[in-house]
Amino acid sequence: MLAAMGAEIRVEGLTVAVAPLRRPLAPLRMTLPGDISSAAFLLVAAALVPGSEICVCDVGVNPTRTGIIDVLREMGARITVENPRVVAGEPVGDIRLAAAPLKAVCVGGDTVVRMIDEFPVFAVAACFASGVTEVRDAEELRYKETDRISVLCGELKALGVRVSERRDGFTIEGGTLAGGACDARGDHRLAMSLALAGLSAPSPVTVHHAEILNESFPDFAGQLKGLGATVR
């Protein structure tokens, strides 16, 4: 955005430098793109229900944030970014996903940084993938709103998932989620992710203290109902 307003930006590795302004920044009229972290919940919702297809429009697709797209594609989901464009210096596109059988993957390294906020919903997708999914190099998850490694593993176990916690990640055996009751533990992303588990679980999923999801996605339940889900 600063570059689109006339600032001189230089990026070298992990260093970003902004040159002294030679003139005032130019005014900019822009439309903020949709947040890929929010879009990820809708994409995974479609990925979990056989025969589903969804297009989430006007989403920011900066390559530093699109790890979840790459991983869902690796898992087998048919996912594409359509109508690519640049808005205020940022890449934007419409993300289309069609459900297909999911398979386990191993996530680590640079991909972790590019999807650090999407691990709770990715973990739910892994619960319905064939094989054992492994996450490593993700110790940063322990320092989010909750210890997302420990809490996520604990709540998935409450739903019957065979999951093993590690210092920097976890493993999930697909096909073991049975349903039941779990708790959001004060984490909005965990609340939404656990709710999605109910879309394909053999028994209903109840998420206690789920009101926290309104913190970042106020119409989450309404969006799911609009897509045909039963949410109470």
C-alpha positions, 0 to 999 in steps of 0.5 A, a space after each residue: 500500500 505504501 508503494 502504491 502511494 509513492 513510497 520507495 520500499 526496498 526488501 532484502 531477505 528479512 529486511 524492509 527499508 523505507 526511503 525518506 519521502 521526497 514528496 507527500 504520499 499520494 492519496 489512495 482510494 482502495 477496497 480492502 481485499 478479503 482476509 485469507 485466514 477467514 477465507 480458509 474456513 470456507 475453503 476447508 468447509 467445502 473441502 470436507 463435504 464431497 461434491 462441494 464447490 465454492 468460490 471465495 471472491 476478492 481475497 488477498 493472495 500475497 505469496 507470504 500468506 498463501 501456504 494454506 492454498 498450497 497445502 490444500 492443493 497438495 492434499 488433493 483439493 482442486 483449488 485455483 486462484 482466478 481473476 488475479 489482479 493487483 489492488 493498492 499494490 497487493 495481489 488479489 484473486 478469487 479462490 475456487 475449491 472443488 472437493 476431492 478425496 484428501 490425503 495426508 501431507 507433511 508440513 514444515 519449513 517455510 510453509 509454516 510461516 506462510 500459514 501460521 494462523 491457518 493451522 487449526 483449520 488445516 488440522 481439521 482437514 487433516 482429520 479427514 485425510 487418508 494417512 498420517 499428517 505431520 506438522 513440524 517447525 511450528 513451535 510458534 503456535 504455542 505462543 498464540 492466543 492459546 498454546 495452539 499445539 497443546 490445546 488443539 491436540 487436546 480438543 481433537 482427542 476429545 472428538 476421538 482423533 488419534 493425534 500426537 503432540 510434539 514440541 514443534 508440531 503434531 501428527 494426526 491420523 486421518 479418519 479417526 474423528 468420531 464427533 462429540 463435545 469439545 471446547 474453544 478454550 478462548 481461541 476464536 480460530 479454534 472455535 471455528 475450526 472445531 465447528 467445521 469438524 461437524 460437517 463430516 463427522 459421523 456424529 454431531 460436534 458440539 463446541 462449548 464457549 464458541 461465542 469467541 468466534 465473533 472476535 474475528 468472523 462475526 457472521 461465521 455461523 451465518 455464512 455456514 448456514 448460507 452454504 447449507 450447514 446446520 448450525 445451532 
